[in-house]
Amino acid sequence: MKRGVKSIFGSSTLKKIALGVGGGAMAALAVSAIAPQFSNIAKRAGAYALGGIEGIVGSFALDMVASRTGASTSAGANGGTL
């Protein structure tokens, strides 16, 4: 059991996905301070720069999951208006 968990968390693919998600978030944050209209492009570029193709896939997957869960909770954050 211990070997299986170590191989999952020690895989290079998972590291690339984590680097891509983090790199995309940092790039989007940096670019949105200067030119917010390009933050989505910068997110993908940052994900590719640090994680490669796996990083872009991880960034897309996280955005997809976040948009599904964020739509249901955003109504309570701004007083019930969408």
Secondary structure, DSSP 8 states (H G I E B T S, - for coil): -HHHHHHHHT-HHHHHHHHHHHHHHHHHHHHHHH-GGGHHHHHHHHHHHHHHHHHHHHHHHHHHHHHHHHHHHHHHHTTT--
